[in-house]
Amino acid sequence: MAALYIETFGCQMNEADSQEIAQRASAAGYAIVTRPEDAQVVLLNTCTVRDNAERRAYGRMNHFRALKSADPSVRIVVMGCLAEQDRDRMAKLAPHVDAIYGTKELRALGDRLERWREDFGEDPDIEAIEQRALLEPMGGTADGVTDAFSHLRAFVNVQRGCSYYCTFCIVPHVRGRFDHRPAAEIRAEVAEKIAAGAREVMLVGQTVNAWRDPADGADFLELVRSVATLEGLERLTFISPHPKDFTEATIAGFAEIAALNPRVHLPMQSASDAVLRRMNRKYTRAQFEERVAWIARYLPAWAITTDMIVGFPGESESDFEATLEYVRRGIFANAYSFIYSIRRGTPAANWEQVAPEAAHERFERLIEAQNDASTAYHARKIGRVERCLVVGPSKKDPNRLTAKALDNVTVNSPMPPDYDAALYAREPWLDIEIVAAHVWGNSGTVRARSARFTDSGAPVDAPVLSLL
């Protein structure tokens, strides 16, 4: 049987694209495998938002060259944002890559996989498999591989591209301007995910709350309300909104939608108005704070997470201090913070850059401040029983079970005595008593499990020994 290996770098949009390709390949007769050495087709879904992601992608392409040397019949494919940006350059830097597909070519990639499927036949090439088996393990994290729990969470794209052109961001250049899916298509796909067992559905867009229905102009709040009425939907969430597109009416409207998870990702990037102007973020600090105040008023139980960029061109020490002071307020449950990375083709790439040593020093201070805030947020959960959706055995310790709380906080617990993957996939909602707080999340003990979010949980015996 033909086999496909998928490895994904980047955001939830890329993860959703990888899931779409995995489903298309499975329907065409491919097995989705966990090791590149076992695949006839190796697919790398790339990101170019930061320089590190770009370098990792090219490094991984070169790593995969060994597969091609051991077995020339192996097909290596690159897709995603870097493929869109670097199509011609990539063909020169990685000539062993068989095919390159940009962000708007998912259907064409699926068609190519279907055509290739016929080339591989039904009987495995034992000699080729043996040659690949001689290679050093190539590592990597496979995507699109199904396990007992993979169906519980689903991504649904509502929009592609972005029209805002932040001066640091390559996304509009590689994914294009806004392209909104019709609400009817979105509802139909969400219904399919629910029918397949999804307990939580995430609506995904580069600037998701800028969505407008191309059919009738309905806005994002109307979309969320509509999706929330679908029969069988248990939990609903979305990523990633833009502060500019939140109105008070939208946030007040969210308070009326019981299925929404209590979290919102609100990218701030900087708390300095001067930096925000240079970034072309289209809001001021005061306007951002206004959105935070609306969330506190209408959605007081919601967690706010954010993105921050340190060392943006022209950022002064006083600009950074404004950001640091804001983070120290403890507003954000978590922050995805990065040192500014030059992106070819963006305006900021041509400006005078902050000295690397200054940017790194600021970054360390920001991380320390946010770590304190995150730990404090998690500490407030101690003593509570949180309803969480199971993820599966911990990747770091198979004797522990990982779940996600409704606010997306990771919760680890000792493996329950009655743990069975099939049972916990049928009854994936866990009531976990929180006993400890960490920077990364919480530790606790599973007390109950249930099949549906609204069900009362069936008691779970505590482990004999709990190592926190």
KENUGU-339228 format. One record per residue (C-alpha): residue in one letter; x, y negated, z negated. Coordinates in steps of 0.1 Angstrom, whole numbers. Last residue first. Layout:
REM KENUGU-339228
A,X,Y,Z;
...
END
This chain:
REM KENUGU-339228
L,37,-156,-404;
L,41,-119,-411;
S,7,-105,-421;
L,8,-69,-435;
V,-22,-46,-439;
P,-39,-64,-411;
A,-73,-79,-419;
D,-104,-60,-410;
V,-125,-76,-382;
P,-161,-87,-389;
A,-185,-89,-359;
G,-189,-125,-349;
S,-222,-144,-346;
D,-229,-150,-309;
T,-229,-185,-293;
F,-195,-180,-276;
R,-205,-146,-263;
A,-189,-112,-269;
S,-179,-117,-305;
R,-149,-112,-327;
A,-143,-118,-365;
R,-117,-125,-391;
V,-85,-128,-370;
T,-57,-142,-392;
G,-39,-175,-386;
S,-9,-192,-372;
N,-12,-227,-355;
G,1,-248,-327;
W,35,-256,-310;
V,48,-280,-337;
H,37,-256,-364;
A,8,-253,-388;
A,-1,-224,-411;
V,-32,-205,-425;
I,-59,-209,-399;
E,-87,-184,-402;
I,-94,-171,-367;
D,-129,-164,-353;
L,-122,-147,-320;
W,-143,-149,-288;
P,-130,-122,-265;
E,-156,-94,-271;
R,-155,-74,-239;
A,-119,-83,-233;
Y,-112,-75,-270;
L,-127,-40,-265;
A,-108,-33,-233;
A,-75,-45,-248;
D,-79,-25,-280;
Y,-71,-41,-313;
D,-89,-25,-343;
P,-60,-32,-367;
P,-58,-68,-357;
M,-24,-79,-342;
P,-10,-106,-365;
S,-22,-140,-354;
N,-12,-167,-330;
V,-32,-199,-322;
T,-24,-221,-293;
V,-42,-254,-293;
N,-65,-259,-263;
D,-91,-280,-281;
L,-114,-250,-280;
A,-88,-229,-297;
K,-66,-207,-275;
A,-56,-171,-284;
T,-24,-151,-289;
L,-22,-118,-306;
R,9,-106,-325;
N,27,-73,-325;
P,37,-78,-289;
D,61,-106,-300;
K,73,-132,-276;
K,48,-127,-248;
S,20,-126,-275;
P,-6,-100,-268;
G,-37,-114,-250;
V,-52,-148,-242;
V,-83,-145,-266;
L,-107,-174,-267;
C,-108,-192,-301;
R,-134,-200,-327;
E,-116,-217,-355;
V,-120,-209,-392;
R,-107,-238,-412;
G,-82,-236,-441;
I,-54,-252,-422;
K,-68,-272,-393;
R,-54,-306,-405;
A,-19,-291,-403;
H,-23,-288,-365;
Y,-28,-326,-361;
A,2,-332,-385;
T,24,-309,-365;
S,14,-327,-333;
A,21,-361,-348;
D,55,-351,-361;
N,64,-335,-328;
Q,52,-367,-311;
A,77,-388,-330;
E,106,-364,-325;
I,99,-362,-288;
L,98,-400,-285;
R,132,-403,-303;
E,148,-376,-281;
F,134,-393,-249;
R,149,-426,-260;
E,183,-411,-263;
H,179,-393,-230;
A,169,-425,-212;
A,198,-445,-227;
E,223,-418,-217;
P,208,-417,-182;
A,212,-455,-176;
V,178,-469,-165;
Q,176,-471,-127;
E,176,-500,-103;
W,148,-496,-78;
N,147,-475,-47;
A,133,-443,-62;
A,105,-464,-77;
P,89,-470,-43;
T,84,-433,-36;
G,98,-414,-6;
R,123,-393,-25;
R,112,-387,-61;
I,136,-400,-89;
S,128,-383,-122;
Y,117,-403,-152;
I,125,-385,-185;
F,95,-364,-194;
S,68,-362,-221;
Y,38,-339,-221;
A,21,-351,-252;
N,1,-333,-279;
A,-26,-341,-305;
F,-22,-377,-294;
I,-34,-406,-316;
G,-7,-401,-343;
R,1,-437,-347;
R,37,-428,-340;
V,29,-425,-303;
Y,19,-461,-301;
E,51,-473,-319;
L,72,-452,-295;
T,55,-467,-264;
A,60,-502,-276;
E,96,-494,-286;
F,102,-482,-250;
D,92,-516,-236;
S,113,-533,-262;
E,143,-512,-252;
S,137,-522,-216;
E,121,-501,-189;
G,132,-515,-155;
P,131,-481,-137;
F,112,-456,-158;
G,134,-443,-187;
V,107,-424,-205;
I,75,-411,-189;
M,45,-400,-211;
D,16,-377,-205;
T,-13,-374,-228;
T,-35,-353,-252;
I,-66,-364,-270;
A,-84,-340,-292;
W,-122,-344,-295;
A,-140,-344,-328;
P,-149,-381,-327;
L,-165,-379,-292;
Y,-187,-409,-290;
R,-169,-435,-311;
A,-134,-420,-311;
I,-136,-414,-273;
W,-148,-450,-268;
A,-119,-463,-289;
V,-94,-442,-268;
R,-109,-457,-236;
E,-105,-493,-251;
E,-69,-484,-260;
F,-62,-477,-223;
Q,-78,-510,-214;
A,-56,-528,-239;
R,-25,-511,-226;
T,-34,-523,-191;
Y,-49,-503,-163;
K,-42,-498,-126;
R,-12,-475,-131;
N,9,-493,-104;
M,41,-480,-122;
R,56,-515,-122;
R,24,-528,-138;
L,24,-500,-164;
V,60,-509,-172;
A,52,-545,-179;
D,21,-535,-198;
S,42,-513,-221;
A,24,-484,-237;
S,38,-460,-211;
Q,27,-428,-192;
M,-9,-430,-207;
P,-23,-398,-193;
L,-56,-390,-209;
H,-61,-352,-213;
V,-95,-347,-230;
R,-105,-321,-256;
P,-136,-309,-273;
N,-146,-282,-249;
L,-177,-292,-229;
A,-207,-268,-232;
A,-227,-291,-254;
I,-231,-319,-228;
E,-246,-349,-246;
A,-213,-363,-259;
F,-200,-362,-223;
G,-226,-389,-215;
A,-210,-413,-240;
I,-177,-408,-222;
T,-192,-415,-188;
A,-212,-445,-200;
E,-181,-461,-216;
T,-164,-458,-182;
F,-135,-436,-174;
D,-120,-440,-139;
K,-90,-462,-149;
P,-79,-437,-176;
H,-73,-411,-149;
P,-86,-376,-154;
S,-66,-343,-151;
I,-81,-318,-159;
F,-115,-304,-168;
T,-134,-283,-194;
L,-164,-261,-196;
R,-174,-234,-220;
E,-202,-207,-220;
L,-217,-208,-185;
G,-242,-179,-182;
E,-268,-198,-162;
L,-255,-230,-147;
T,-267,-261,-165;
A,-231,-273,-173;
V,-223,-275,-136;
S,-249,-302,-131;
R,-239,-322,-161;
V,-203,-320,-151;
L,-211,-331,-116;
E,-233,-360,-128;
L,-205,-372,-150;
F,-181,-370,-121;
D,-201,-393,-98;
A,-229,-386,-72;
G,-221,-402,-39;
D,-248,-383,-19;
A,-231,-358,3;
P,-194,-367,-2;
D,-199,-361,-39;
R,-176,-384,-58;
W,-146,-373,-79;
A,-126,-401,-96;
N,-129,-381,-128;
V,-106,-354,-114;
T,-76,-375,-106;
Q,-54,-347,-93;
G,-84,-324,-96;
V,-94,-292,-115;
L,-127,-282,-131;
M,-118,-256,-158;
V,-142,-228,-165;
E,-143,-208,-197;
R,-160,-175,-203;
A,-153,-162,-169;
G,-168,-127,-163;
A,-169,-123,-126;
A,-205,-136,-125;
I,-192,-168,-143;
K,-165,-172,-116;
E,-191,-168,-88;
A,-213,-194,-105;
V,-184,-218,-107;
E,-178,-212,-69;
A,-214,-220,-61;
R,-215,-251,-83;
I,-183,-264,-66;
E,-197,-258,-31;
A,-230,-275,-40;
A,-211,-305,-55;
P,-193,-312,-22;
R,-155,-310,-24;
H,-137,-344,-26;
D,-107,-352,-5;
F,-88,-381,-20;
R,-56,-391,-1;
G,-29,-367,9;
R,-14,-337,-9;
V,23,-344,-1;
H,24,-382,0;
P,-4,-387,-25;
V,14,-364,-49;
I,49,-380,-48;
C,44,-401,-79;
F,67,-428,-93;
T,51,-458,-77;
C,16,-447,-86;
Y,-1,-443,-52;
Y,-38,-443,-63;
S,-54,-423,-34;
C,-50,-388,-48;
G,-51,-354,-31;
R,-75,-325,-35;
Q,-108,-325,-54;
V,-132,-301,-72;
N,-108,-272,-76;
V,-122,-244,-98;
F,-99,-228,-123;
A,-111,-197,-142;
R,-105,-183,-177;
L,-119,-150,-189;
H,-109,-131,-157;
S,-73,-128,-167;
F,-81,-109,-200;
A,-77,-72,-192;
D,-50,-79,-167;
T,-49,-94,-132;
V,-17,-105,-115;
G,-22,-138,-97;
D,11,-152,-110;
A,43,-133,-117;
T,68,-149,-141;
G,104,-146,-129;
G,131,-120,-134;
M,152,-108,-105;
P,164,-75,-119;
E,198,-67,-104;
L,193,-50,-70;
L,196,-13,-65;
A,158,-9,-66;
R,156,-30,-34;
Q,175,-4,-15;
E,154,24,-30;
I,122,6,-19;
A,135,2,16;
E,144,40,18;
I,109,49,4;
D,90,28,30;
P,55,32,14;
D,28,48,35;
E,-3,27,42;
G,10,4,70;
F,32,-26,65;
D,26,-44,98;
E,-12,-44,94;
R,-9,-65,63;
W,11,-91,82;
R,-21,-102,100;
E,-40,-105,68;
L,-12,-124,52;
R,-11,-148,81;
D,-48,-155,78;
G,-44,-163,41;
L,-16,-187,49;
A,-38,-204,75;
R,-66,-208,49;
L,-42,-223,24;
E,-28,-248,49;
K,-36,-282,33;
T,-8,-280,7;
G,19,-270,31;
Y,28,-236,43;
I,64,-224,51;
A,71,-190,67;
D,99,-165,70;
V,124,-180,45;
H,159,-167,53;
P,167,-202,68;
A,167,-217,33;
L,185,-251,36;
K,177,-256,73;
A,140,-245,72;
M,137,-264,39;
R,147,-297,55;
D,120,-293,81;
R,92,-285,57;
D,105,-306,28;
Q,74,-326,17;
E,47,-300,24;
A,68,-271,12;
L,77,-291,-19;
C,40,-296,-26;
G,29,-260,-22;
M,39,-229,-1;
V,70,-209,5;
V,69,-174,21;
I,95,-146,20;
R,87,-115,41;
V,105,-83,33;
S,114,-63,64;
P,151,-72,61;
D,154,-50,30;
A,185,-54,9;
S,195,-87,25;
K,160,-100,24;
L,157,-91,-13;
A,191,-108,-19;
R,177,-140,-3;
F,152,-142,-32;
H,178,-159,-54;
N,182,-186,-27;
M,145,-193,-28;
R,146,-194,-66;
G,174,-220,-66;
Y,154,-241,-41;
A,124,-239,-63;
R,144,-247,-95;
R,159,-277,-78;
E,125,-291,-68;
A,110,-285,-103;
N,140,-303,-119;
D,136,-332,-96;
R,101,-339,-107;
V,66,-339,-90;
T,79,-315,-63;
C,61,-283,-71;
T,63,-250,-53;
N,43,-218,-48;
L,68,-190,-40;
L,53,-160,-22;
V,72,-127,-19;
V,57,-103,7;
Q,67,-66,8;
A,68,-65,-30;
D,83,-43,-56;
E,115,-62,-61;
P,95,-94,-66;
R,82,-79,-99;
T,46,-82,-113;
V,27,-70,-83;
I,-5,-80,-66;
A,-16,-50,-44;
Y,-26,-61,-9;
G,-57,-48,9;
A,-71,-79,26;
A,-94,-86,-3;
S,-64,-86,-26;
A,-46,-111,-4;
R,-76,-135,-5;
Q,-79,-132,-42;
A,-41,-138,-47;
I,-43,-168,-23;
E,-71,-184,-43;
Q,-53,-177,-76;
S,-21,-193,-63;
D,-41,-224,-53;
A,-56,-226,-87;
E,-22,-223,-103;
N,-9,-250,-80;
M,-38,-273,-90;
Q,-31,-264,-127;
C,4,-280,-123;
G,38,-269,-113;
F,58,-238,-103;
T,41,-205,-92;
E,55,-171,-84;
I,34,-147,-63;
Y,44,-111,-55;
L,24,-93,-28;
A,23,-55,-22;
A,13,-35,9;
M,0,0,0;
END
